[in-house]
Amino acid sequence: MAFPSDQSPRPRGLSNSATRATAVFGIALVLSGCARLGEGPAASLVPGLGGSDSAEGAAAASGAGEADATAAMPLPNLKARVAEGLGLRPRPSEVVPENLPRGSRPNRAGVRVATAPGPGLSVRNAGIAEDLCARTRSNEGAAGRSPAEEATEPPSQTAEGPEQGAGPDEPTSFWPDFRSALTMDRVDHHQVDAFVRFYRTHEAYLNRAFERGRPFLPYILAELEKRDMPVDLALLPVVESAFRPFAYSSGRAAGIWQFTPGTGRHFGLDQNWWYDGRRDVLAATDAALDYLERLHRRYDSWLLALAAYNAGPGRVNGAIRRNQYHGKPTDFWSLDLPRETHGYVPKLIALSYVVRNTEEYGIELPAIPAQPGFAVVELDAPLDLAQAAEMADSDTETLYRLNPGLNQWGTPPKGPNRLLVPRDRAERFRERLAELDAEDRVRWVRHRIESGESLSEIASQYQTTVGVVKQANTLASDRITAGDHLLIPTATSEDRAYPLSRPQRRAATQQSGPDGRTRIMHEVDRGDSLSEIASQFDVATGKLAEWNDMAPGDTLHAGQQLAVWIPAGSDGRSSKVRYRVRRGDSLWAIAQQFNVPVHRLRTWNDLEEDPIIRPGDRLTIYVNPTQLAEHRG
């Protein structure tokens, strides 16, 4: 299936009525020309007319939007769009360049490039595109990259030469067939032009993104072809996350397709202590394509479907209603959508165009084989990843990158019951797995229950869940008796053997802070929130979340340790903290918390001998982080 060209923005300075008159006149000319030439539907030849993208509104800047339950509404249908010359464009092999209408030109791959009539195309301030380019340069997508992920980034393999492992009749490279199947038009629009400039001048960025996507791109392409969906959508994870499987946005969107929690659950992606389906490339790809198919059925336009994937269907529906009410066009380019969404679709259009024309731009993309870089192995019992890596003659980092949905040290007891392993190691792995008894696939510890212990405390001690402990010991309730013993499934290796598990990724992030600041660790009390703790230490909530590999809306639990990076003192040892007094605080309790004398607190804040402090008051405290860490330890 090919992308529609949709509508191009109208020339600057024309009124709506003048634009419509010009459009009708132009369509009439092309339709008459098509009739004379006896060509196919005008929809495949006429460039579009009109002017406006990953996620839950603007807050989840680049994640799939929350599923929308908006009632049915009158939307442009496909037949009407074809009648107006705005339908689907044929594949490159079906295009006859010499018969293209005026205003269109074939590119190197034989794909028509739509050009809007007239100069001065602008729908929004021209600075938006450049601003979005700058944001892409700094962020490589919507969500930040954790230090743990950076440290284990796979090396890039350039040169699009033959790949090992392909059979005699199999294609050896992913790129040739993929390029020939790309069908997305390059619309003559300032944001598209800006992103084309960005991509063609940032080859290293593209190489990093495609190297991360190397194992998965052939799989995603095959899934799109099964559904007869445009193969250009295989590039969407580059726009969403730069193919970073552990990407986590400020809007709580996760994975290469950037699903928010609610949308992920709506499309069947489980999220629990052991597993996050939003990061599982196989499960999330299936969910993303389901979502995009549903949106395309609703709007009869892939550009509007992409906009709804980014901003949410509710926002797109509202923008369409407003334009219908005012008699304006309802194509993507004409809608008043969030700023982020205005750059989202142009990014994908530009990326598709640049990938199609890498030879023209002198860009050399990483070598990617035509077959997926993994094999799926079915499991009948939980498996420790360190043990799995040994059986696959691989390492746990590789397994985590192929299975980024795994949060802990092993596969989830309640599924999915599969593991992706390197394609060339799969056969040996299956043989060794068959020789290993199910009970030997994790390590079992015999724990004696002490007086006062609870199941949740015991589960936390062994980095597992209450449900797993109950299942392993056939417990019907949470009641346990001191002196009894429990069998606990645990990891076979030390924590450092699982560098990309959720706890290790967070620990690595907490160790890496901004220059000129000193880290202190803060223990969360019952009822605390990120915003409240950020206010106590006079730091931004978004920064506090970033320092702890979290999103601002994430919930906390009592006893959790958070890294807070406070300004370093002039002597390099003391750091200044602005503390916000909470209900129940006393000067003595605050002094104990920060390991400073009470009289110093009074001096630093010009307080009387027996001061009264109230919730919301701000206190200045100078702390020595090293001594504070020892005190709290």
N, C-alpha and C positions, 0 to 999 in steps of 0.2 A: 504494500500500500504506500502511496506517496502522500506527501504533505500538500495541503492547499496553499496557494500563494497568499490567500486571505486578501486583505485590502491594504493598499499603500496609503501613507498619509497624504492629505491634499496639499497642494502648493500654498506657501504662505501668502496671505493677502486676499485669498478668495473667500467669499462668504459661503455659507452652507448651500444656499440656493444656486449660486454660481458653480459650486463644486458639483452638485447633483446634476446640473444641466450639462456641464462638461463631461461628467461620467457617462450620462445617458447617451450623449452624442458619440463618445468614443466607443462605447459598447455596440451601438448601432452600426458603426463603420466596420468593426471587427466581425460582427455577426454576418454582415452582408458579404464581407471578404471570405469568411469561412464557407458560406453557402456557394460562392462562385468556385472555390477551390475544391469543394466536396470533401473537406476535412472532417475530423471527428468533432466532438462537442466543443463549443467555444470555451467551456470552463477550463479545458486543458491548455489553452493558448493565451487567454487574456490575463495580463497582470492585474492584481487587485487594485482597489481604489482607496482607502480610508485611514485614521491615526491612533494604540496603547498596549503581572507575571506571577518559595519552595515550601506548605507550612501553614501555620496557624496564624493567619493575619500577618501584620507587619512585625509582630513581636517575635515569631519564630522565623527569623529572616529567611531561612532557606530550608524549611522542612515541609513535608506534605501536610496540608491544611486539615483541620478537624473535619470529619465527614459531615456533610451538610444535609439537613432534613427539610430544606425549604420546599414549600409546595410547588407543584408544577406551574410553569409560567410560559407565556408565549415567547418562543425563541426562534431565531432564524433556522428554517429547516434546510436540508441538503438540496432538495429539488429547487427551492427558491434561489439558493446560492448558485446552483448550476445555471439556472435561467438568467441570472445576473452576470454570468461569466466569472464566478468566484469559486468554482468547484475544485475537485482534486486534479492534480497535474499528473500526467503519465510518467512512467519510469524513463530513465535516460535513453534506453534502447528504443523507446517508442517515439522519441522526439525527432522530427525532421527539421534540422537547422535551417535549410534554405527556405522553408515555408513559414518560419516564425513571423509573427506580426511585427510591425514597427514598434520600437520601444522595448524589445526583448533581444537578448543576445545569448548564444550558447557559451558555456565556459569550457575549460579543458576537458571535463568529463562528459560533455554533451548535454549538460543540465542547463535549462534556461534560467537566466538571472533576470528577475523582474525589476523593472525600473519605473518609478512613478513619473508622470508627466510634470515637467517644469522644475525649476530650481528651488532652492530655499526650503527644503523639507524640514519641518520641525513640529513636533507635537508637544514636547516639553522643553524646558530650558536645556540648552546644549551642554551645560555643565554636568547634567545628571550622568551622562555616559562616561565622561572622564572621571567623575567622582567614583562611579562604580568600578571603573578600571583600577583606580588607586586602591579601593577596598579589596579587590580581588588580589592585587599584588601583595598586599600586606597580610591577608588572611588565608589565601588559597582556598576560598570557599567560605561557607557561612560559619563554620565552627573551628575553634583553635585546635592545634596539634599538640598533644601532650609530650612532655619530655621523654617519657618511656617510649612513645611511638617514634619520636625523632631519633632516639639512640639506636633503634633497631630497624631503621628504614632500609629496605632492600636496595642493593646497588642497581643502577640503571644499566640496561643492556640495549644499546643502540644498534643500528643497522638492521634493515628490514630483509635480511637474507633468509635462506632456508632454515627450518627448525628441525631439531632432532626429534624422533619419536613418531613422525608421520608415516603412515603406510604408503605403499607404492602408488596407490590410486587416490590418496588423500591430498588436498592442497596443503602446502607447507607453511603458508603465511596467511595471517588473518586479514591483512590490510587490502590486498587487491580487490577481493570480492566485496569487502565492506565498503570501500570507496565507491565502487560502481553501483552499489545499491542505495547510496545516500541520495535523497530526493528533495531536501529542504531548500527552497529558494533563498537567494540572498536579496532581501528587500533593500531598496535604495533609501536608507534611513540613517540619520546621524549616529544613533546608538549602535546600530549594527556595524557601521564603519569604524566606530571607536573600538569595539571589541575585536574586530578583524585586525586592526592595528596592534592591539594588545597581544593577541594570540600569536600573530606572525613574528612579533619581536620578542617573545618570551618562550623560546623553544625549551629552555630548561624547565620551566613550569609545566609545559605539556608533557615533557619526558617523565617528570616525577609522577604526574597524575596517571599517565598511561602505564607506567611501570607498576604502580600499585594495582591498576586494573588488569594487568597482564593475565592472571589466572582466570579471570571472570568474564572478560569481554566476549570471547567466543560463546560462552554459555548464554549470556544475555542476548547476543545476536540470534542464537538458535531459538530462544524463547519468543523473541519478537517475530521471527519468521513463522513459527508455529501458529501464532495468532493473527498473522497477516497485518501486523502493525508496522508503521514506518521505522526502519532500522536506525534512523537518526536519533531515536530515543535511547539507544545504547550509549550515547554521549551525555545523557542527562546527569549521571553520577559525577561527571567532571564538573558540571555547573553547580550541582548540589553540594558536593563534599570534596572535590578533587580526588575522588575514589579513596578517601581515607576511611577505613572501616570503623575506626574508633572516634570519628568526628562527633562532637556533642555541642549543639548550639545553645545560645543563651535562651532560646525558646524551648529547650528540652527536646529538640529534634536530634535523632541519633541514626548512625549508619550511613552507608553510601547513598541511600535514597532519602535520608533525613525525615523519617517518620516521627511525628510527635506521639506521646504516649497514648492519647485517646484515639487518634486515627489508626495507630498500630493495633490496638486492641480491637477496633472495629473491623479490621481486615484480618483478624485471627493471629496476630503476632504476640505470643506470650511474653510477659516481662516479669521475671521473678529473680530471686537471689542467685540461682544457678545460671540463668539464661535470659538473654534479651533478643527476642526474635527480630527486632528492628535492625540489629547488627548482623544477623544471619543472612548472608548474601543470597542464598537460595530462597529462603522464606520471604525475605523482604522484596526480592525481585518479583516473585510471584504476586505479592500483595500490591506492589507499585504498578505492575502492568494491569492488574484487575482494576485498580483505582483509575488509571488513565483511560482504560477502555470504557469504564462507566461514565467518566466525564465526557469522553468523545461522543458517546451515544446521546448525552444530554445536549451538547452544544453543536454537533455536526461540524466541528472545527477543531483541529488539533492545536491551533494557537490558543483558542479559548480554553481548551482542556488543560493545556500547560499553565495558563494563567490561573485557573482554578486550583490546580495542584499546588501552586505556590501560595496564592493568597486565600484560598478557600472558596468553595462554590458560592457561599452566601454573598461575598463581596462582588464576585463577578455577576451574579444575578441582580444585585442591587444596581451595579453600574449599567447593566443592560436595560433595566427598567427605567432608569433616569434618562438614558438616551432615547428610548422608545417614547417616553412622555414628551420630550422636546423635539421629536422628529429627526433625531440624528442617527447616523449609521451605528450598527451594533457589533461591528467587527472588533478584533483585539486592539488595533491601532487607534480606534476612535474612543475607547472607553476610558473613563477617569478611574484609574486603579492606583493602588499604593506605589510609592516610589520604587520600592524593591522589585515589585512585579514588572514595572516598566523596563527594568534592565534584564529581567530573567529570560524572557523569550528572545530578545536580541542576542543575548549571550549564546544561546543554543544555535540560533541561525548562523552567527559568526563562526562558531566552533565547527559546525558542519561544513561550512564553506572552506575554512582553512584546512581541515583534514582532507577535503577533496582536492585541494590544490597545494599540497605540501611540496611537490616538485617545483612548482612555479615559485614558491617562496623560499626554496632552499632549506626546507625543514626536514630533518631526519628523525623519525619517530622510533621508539624502541621496537625491537623485534618481538612480535607476538605470534605464537603458533596458531594454526587454524583450529586446533582442538583445545578444549578447556585444560587448564594446568592442574586439574585435580581429578580424583576419582572418589565416588561416594561409597563408603563402607558401612553396611548396616550392623548395628550392635544389638545384642540381646541382654546386656547388663552394663551398668555404669563403668567407665574406664578412666583411670588416672592418665592425665596428658603426658606426664613425664615418662610413664611406662609406654604409652602409645608412641611417643617420639623415639624411644629406644627400639621398639619393634619395627618402626618404619625407617630406621637408619636416618633419622632426621633430627630436628630439635624442636623444642616447645614453641619458640618464636614463630617458626614456620607454621606449626599447627594452629597457633592462635590467629595468625594472619589469614589462614584458610577458613578458620572457624571463629570469627570475631564475636559471634553471639554467645560464646562461652565466657561466663563471668568469673568462674572459680577454677579450681585445680583439676576438675574432672568433668565428664559429660553429665548432663542433668539426669537424675534418677527417673523423672517422669517424662523424659524425652525433650526434644527429638532424639530418637535412638539411631543416630548416624554420626559419622565423622568423615570429614573431607581430609584426604591425605594426598601428597604429591602424586601425580599421575604415574610417574615411573617407579614409585615405591609401593603401589597398591597391592600387587600380587604377593610380594614377600610379606607385607603387613597382614594380609588375610590369612596366609599360611601360619604365621606365628600366633595370630589371634585365635585360630582354631585349636591350637595346642594349649591355650591358657584357660584354666577353669574360671568360671564366672566369679567365684568368691575370691580369686587371686588377683582380680583386676584393680582392686584398691587395697589399702592397708587397713587392717582392723585393730582397734585399740580397746582393751578391756578397762572400763572406768568404774571405780568404786564410788558410789554416791555418798557424799558427805552430808552431814546434818545442815539443813538450811539451803541446800542447793536446789535450783529449779532446772527444768529441762532447757529453758531458754539460755540460762547461764552455761550449762554444759555444752549445748550446741555451739554457742559463741566461742567457747574455749577451743573447740576443735574445728572451727571454721566450717560449720555445716548448719543445717536447719533443724528445727524441732520436728518437722514432718519426716525428715530422713531418719532421725534417731528413733522416732516412734515406729516407723516402718521396719527398721532393722531389728527392733526388739519386740515387735508385735504388741505394742502398747495401745490400748483402746482409749486412754485419756492421758492428760498431762500429769497425773498423780504418780509420784515416785516415792520410794521408801529408802531412808538412809541405811547404808550397809549393803544394799543390793548392788548388782553390777550391770552395766550396760555395754553393749558392743557398739563402737562408734566407727563408721567408715571415715578414713582420713587420707590426706595426701601421702604419697610414698616418699616425697623429697621435701627439702627445705623450701621456704617461700621464694628464694631467689631463683629456683628452678622454674618458676611460673611468672616470667617477667611481664607478660601482658595480661595477667589476670586483673580483674577489677581492683582488688586491694593494692596490687603492686603498681598499677598505672596511677592510682591516686597518690600513693606514697611518693612516686617519682615526681609528680606534679607539685606536691607540697614541698619538695626539696628545692625546687627551682623558683626563685622569686626575682623581683625587680632590683636593679642596682640602687644603692643608696638606702636600702631598707634592711631591717633585721627581723628575723622570723621568731615569733613566739607561738607556742602551741596552746590553744584554748580548749578546755573541756566543756562540752555542751551540757547545759542543765535541762531538766525536764521543762518543756514548754518553750524553749528557745527557738528562734527562727534566724535565718541568715541576715535578714534586714535588721533585726534587733541587735545581733552581735556586731554587725558592721557599724551600727550607730554607736554602740559602746566604745568602739575603737576609732571612731571618726574616719572610717574608710568607706569607699563605695561598695554597695551590695554586689554589684557586678564583678568588681575586682576580688572581693572575698570569695565569691563562687568560683571565679577563674583560678585562684590560687589553690583551690581544693578539688578541681576537676568536677565541678558541679554546675548546675544552672540556678539562677536566682530563686526559682520557684520550688526547688527541691526541699523535701522535708528532712528534718534532723531527728536523731534519737539521743537520749540521755547517755552521756559517757563518750560520745563521739569526739574525736580529736580534730580540730580545725587549725590550719596554719594561718596566722595573721602576720602580715609583713608591715611593720611599723617603721617610721622614719628613724634612721640611725642617729645617735647623738653626735655632738661635735667631737667628743673624745673617742669615738669609735666603739665605746662600750655601752654607755647609757643611751636609752631610746625613750623618746617622749611619746606618751600615750594619752589620748583624750578619752577618758572613761565616762560613760553615761550611767548615772545612778539608777538602779532598778528598785522596784518595790521590795522591801525587806532588807535592803542594804544598810550597813552601818559603817562608820569610818574604820572601826577595828576590823570588820570582815573584809573590807576592800584592801586594807593594809596587809592582811594575811594572804589574800588572793595574789597580790603582786610582790609579796616578800619585801615590804618596805616598812619602816617605823611609822607609827601614827603621827608623831610630831613632824616628820618630813611631809606627810600629806597636808598637814595644817599649814606648814611654811609655804609649800609650793602653791597653795590655793588661798593664802591670806585668810585662813579660818580662825575663829576664836577657839578658846581652850575647850569648850564643850559645844561644838557647833551643831546646828540642825541641818541635815541634808534631806532633800526631797527627791522622789523619782523624777527623772528628767534633768536633774542638775548635771553639769559637766565638771569633771575633776581632771586636773593635769597631774600625771604621774610619770616619774622618770625611773625606768627599770633597767636592770642589767639582764639581758636575755639569757646569758649562760647561767647566772645564779638563779634566775627564775625557773629555768628548765630543771636545775638540780633540786630546787625547792619543791616543785610539783612532782618530780620523780620520786 
